[in-house]
Amino acid sequence: MSASLTPALGLLVWLAAVVARWGDLGDEASLAEAIVLFVVLVAVPRALLFAVSEDMSPRTYANAARPVVLAGLAGLVAAVPAFLPGLAPHLAAGFTLPWLFACGVAALYGLLRLYVRRTLAPAELALDVGLLWLPGAAVWLLVYRGDLVLGGFGGLAAVLTAGHFHAAGFGALVMTGLLGRGLAGGPAWTRPVFGLTAVALLLAFPALAVGIGAGARQVELAGAGLYVLALPLLALLQLVAAAHLRDRPAWARVLLVLSAGSLLVSTTFAGMFAAQGFYGAAVPILTMLRVHGLLNAVGFLGLGLLAWTGLRAPATRA
């Protein structure tokens, strides 16, 4: 399997899975699983292509494409239960084990990047920490698939947690890292704003996870508040990057703008959901999945990663 073609193949498999399970997507858990699978099949291999191509030398890592191919193959195996909804839980969990292994390799790769670089540059640190969240993401998908309970969470709660680990933990930090690279040489005012955004997002997910896991509402709200503060800034900086990179392909800059717009809408709903205990109007889980979850995964992360693929090279001119 070619590393560069892995995300495209994953997208085709994901679309096939969505078509196969279309009638089930009105169910909260099924829709949440479909959103997670988009990150598994498309976003993670695409993000690894960015990670392995920058800092690793042949002397440090002989075949940098290997984690991408491993993640792609493991994602395809993990997608099998989506086509077999009646599969026994232990078999569904078994198909998810290769994904757990691939996520462990990706996390080790993040540690290796950090060790080789020996700096805490915000953009690269965000990418490294994003990779470190992947094993947790895989564990929660395994818990859901195996009909298990971990820390009192199972079923719908487990697959929602898997979604947050994949998208809010991994995805948001990967996009932060790529934005930091893209803003290099940009307006001077963007550097402190980006630094604030990166730090807030590095802290937001662990605060949110600890708050939910420990039942500490104040810690949970602090994590949600950091997201509500930082993600609009991330969207703003994406718009700045799209305007700054004028020598890059127009289609890629348009996709980056659409990614920013998706993030703003999804963050608005996240803020409403987090605060609903105060203002009283509940946002249904299914609405959150359709607007917040899908927009985050496919809009913000999917379109954003595709945009940065084109933004890495100047536009060709006749």
C-alpha positions in Angstrom: 0.0 0.0 0.0 1.4 3.4 -1.0 1.6 5.8 2.0 0.4 8.8 0.0 -2.7 6.9 -1.3 -3.7 5.5 2.1 -6.0 8.4 3.1 -7.8 8.3 -0.2 -8.4 4.5 0.1 -9.6 5.1 3.7 -12.1 7.7 2.4 -13.5 5.3 -0.1 -13.9 2.6 2.6 -15.5 5.1 5.0 -18.0 6.2 2.3 -18.9 2.6 1.6 -19.4 2.0 5.4 -21.7 5.1 5.6 -23.8 3.8 2.7 -23.9 0.3 4.1 -25.1 1.6 7.5 -27.2 4.5 6.3 -30.4 3.2 7.9 -28.7 3.0 11.3 -27.2 6.5 11.4 -30.3 7.8 13.2 -29.0 5.9 16.2 -26.6 7.9 18.4 -24.0 5.2 18.9 -23.9 4.2 15.2 -23.5 7.8 14.1 -20.8 8.4 16.7 -18.9 5.3 15.5 -19.1 6.5 11.9 -17.6 9.8 12.9 -14.8 8.0 14.7 -14.1 5.8 11.7 -13.6 8.9 9.5 -10.8 10.0 11.8 -9.4 6.4 11.8 -9.5 5.8 8.1 -8.8 9.3 6.7 -7.5 11.8 9.2 -4.9 9.8 11.1 -3.0 8.4 8.0 -3.1 11.9 6.5 -1.8 13.5 9.6 1.0 10.9 9.9 2.1 11.8 6.4 2.8 15.4 7.7 4.5 14.1 10.8 6.9 11.6 9.2 8.0 13.9 6.4 9.4 16.8 8.5 11.8 16.0 11.3 12.9 12.4 10.8 16.1 11.7 8.9 16.9 8.3 7.3 19.6 7.8 10.0 17.0 8.3 12.7 14.2 6.3 11.1 14.9 4.1 8.1 11.4 4.0 6.6 9.3 7.0 7.7 6.3 5.9 5.6 5.9 2.7 7.7 3.7 4.2 10.4 1.4 5.6 7.7 0.9 2.3 6.0 0.5 0.5 9.4 -2.2 3.0 10.4 -3.9 2.6 7.0 -4.0 -1.2 7.2 -5.1 -1.2 10.9 -7.8 1.3 10.1 -9.2 -1.0 7.3 -9.3 -3.9 9.7 -11.0 -1.7 12.3 -13.6 -0.8 9.8 -14.8 -4.4 9.3 -17.3 -4.3 12.2 -19.0 -1.3 10.6 -20.1 -3.6 7.7 -21.2 -6.4 10.1 -23.4 -4.8 12.7 -24.4 -8.2 14.1 -20.9 -9.2 14.9 -20.3 -10.6 18.4 -18.6 -8.1 20.7 -15.5 -10.1 21.3 -15.0 -10.4 17.5 -15.6 -6.7 17.0 -13.1 -5.9 19.7 -10.6 -8.3 18.0 -10.9 -6.4 14.7 -10.1 -3.2 16.7 -6.9 -4.5 18.3 -4.7 -3.8 15.3 -5.8 -0.1 15.5 -4.7 -0.1 19.2 -1.3 -1.4 18.1 -1.0 1.2 15.3 -1.9 4.0 17.6 0.7 2.8 20.1 3.3 3.0 17.3 2.1 6.5 16.3 2.5 7.6 20.0 6.0 6.2 20.2 6.7 8.1 17.0 5.5 11.3 18.6 7.9 10.6 21.5 10.7 10.0 19.0 10.0 13.2 17.2 10.1 15.1 20.5 13.4 13.4 21.5 15.1 14.1 18.2 14.0 17.7 18.1 14.8 18.4 21.8 12.8 21.6 21.7 9.3 22.7 22.8 8.3 24.7 19.7 4.5 25.0 20.1 3.6 23.9 16.6 5.7 20.6 16.7 4.8 20.0 20.4 1.1 20.2 19.5 1.6 17.6 16.8 3.6 15.3 19.1 1.0 15.5 21.9 -1.8 14.9 19.4 -0.1 11.6 18.5 0.2 10.7 22.2 -3.6 10.9 22.6 -4.1 8.2 19.9 -3.7 5.1 22.2 -6.4 6.4 24.5 -8.6 6.9 21.5 -8.1 3.3 20.4 -8.8 2.0 23.9 -12.2 3.7 24.1 -13.1 2.4 20.6 -12.1 -1.1 21.8 -14.3 -0.7 25.0 -17.3 0.3 22.8 -16.8 -2.5 20.3 -16.3 -5.1 23.0 -19.4 -4.0 25.0 -17.1 -3.4 27.9 -17.1 -0.9 30.8 -14.1 1.2 31.7 -14.1 3.7 34.6 -17.9 3.4 34.7 -18.3 4.3 31.0 -19.5 1.9 28.3 -21.9 1.8 25.4 -22.7 5.3 24.0 -20.5 7.0 26.6 -17.5 4.9 25.4 -17.9 5.7 21.7 -18.5 9.4 22.5 -15.3 9.3 24.5 -13.5 7.6 21.6 -14.8 10.4 19.4 -13.4 13.1 21.7 -10.0 11.4 21.9 -9.8 11.1 18.1 -11.1 14.5 17.2 -10.7 16.9 20.2 -7.5 15.3 21.5 -5.7 14.2 18.3 -7.4 16.2 15.6 -7.4 19.7 17.1 -3.7 19.4 18.1 -2.7 18.2 14.7 -4.4 21.1 13.0 -2.8 23.4 15.6 0.7 22.1 14.6 0.1 22.5 10.9 -1.2 26.0 11.4 1.9 26.9 13.3 4.0 25.7 10.4 1.9 27.6 7.9 2.1 30.9 9.8 5.9 30.9 9.8 6.9 34.2 8.3 3.3 35.5 8.7 2.3 38.8 10.5 4.2 39.4 13.7 1.0 39.6 15.8 0.1 36.1 15.0 3.0 34.6 17.0 1.8 35.4 20.5 -1.8 34.7 19.5 -0.8 31.3 18.2 1.3 30.6 21.3 -1.7 31.3 23.5 -3.9 29.2 21.3 -1.5 26.2 21.3 -1.0 26.3 25.1 -4.8 26.5 25.7 -5.5 23.5 23.4 -2.6 21.5 25.0 -4.3 22.0 28.4 -8.0 21.8 27.3 -8.3 18.1 26.5 -6.7 16.7 29.6 -8.8 19.1 31.7 -12.0 18.0 29.9 -11.1 14.3 30.2 -10.2 14.5 33.9 -13.3 16.6 34.6 -15.7 14.1 32.9 -13.9 11.0 34.2 -13.8 12.2 37.8 -17.2 13.8 37.8 -15.6 17.2 38.6 -17.9 19.6 36.9 -15.7 22.7 37.5 -12.7 21.0 35.9 -14.8 19.8 33.0 -16.1 23.4 32.4 -12.6 24.7 32.6 -11.6 22.4 29.8 -14.7 23.3 27.8 -14.0 27.0 28.4 -10.4 26.6 27.1 -11.8 25.1 23.9 -14.4 27.8 23.5 -11.6 30.4 23.9 -9.0 28.7 21.8 -10.9 27.2 18.9 -12.3 30.5 17.5 -8.7 31.9 17.7 -7.6 28.8 15.8 -10.3 29.5 13.2 -9.2 33.1 13.0 -5.6 32.2 12.5 -6.6 29.7 9.7 -8.3 32.6 7.9 -5.1 34.7 8.3 -3.0 31.8 7.0 -5.3 31.4 4.0 -4.8 35.1 3.2 -1.1 35.1 3.9 -0.2 32.1 1.7 -1.2 33.9 -1.6 1.4 32.0 -3.6 -0.3 28.6 -2.8 -3.1 26.9 -4.7 -6.4 28.8 -4.5 -8.4 25.6 -3.9 -6.3 24.8 -0.8 -6.9 28.2 0.6 -10.6 27.9 0.0 -10.7 24.6 1.8 -8.8 26.1 4.8 -11.5 28.9 5.0 -14.2 26.2 4.9 -12.4 24.3 7.6 -12.3 27.4 9.8 -16.0 28.0 9.2 -16.8 24.4 10.2 -14.8 24.9 13.4 -16.7 28.1 14.3 -20.1 26.4 13.9 -19.1 23.2 15.8 -17.5 25.2 18.6 -20.7 27.2 19.1 -22.7 24.0 19.6 -20.0 22.7 22.0 -20.3 25.8 24.1 -24.0 25.6 24.1 -23.8 21.9 25.2 -21.3 22.6 27.9 -23.3 25.4 29.4 -26.8 23.9 29.1 -26.9 23.2 32.8 -26.8 26.9 33.4 -29.2 28.3 30.7 -31.4 25.2 30.7 -32.0 24.5 27.0 -30.6 21.0 26.3 -29.0 20.3 23.0 -29.8 16.7 22.1 -26.9 14.2 21.6 -28.0 13.4 18.1 -28.0 17.1 17.2 -24.5 17.4 18.7 -23.3 14.5 16.6 -24.7 15.8 13.4 -23.6 19.4 13.8 -20.7 19.3 16.2 -19.3 15.8 15.6 -19.6 15.6 11.8 -18.5 19.2 11.2 -15.4 18.7 13.4 -14.4 15.5 11.8 -15.2 16.0 8.1 -15.3 19.8 7.9 -12.7 21.1 10.3 -10.3 18.1 10.3 -10.9 16.5 6.9 -11.1 19.6 4.8 -8.3 21.2 6.9 -5.9 18.3 6.4 -6.6 18.3 2.6 -6.0 22.1 2.6 -2.6 21.8 4.2 -1.7 19.1 1.6 -2.0 21.8 -1.1 -0.7 24.7 1.0 2.7 23.0 1.4 3.7 23.8 -2.2 3.4 27.1 -4.1 0.8 27.2 -6.9 2.0 26.4 -10.4 1.6 29.2 -12.9 1.4 29.0 -16.6 
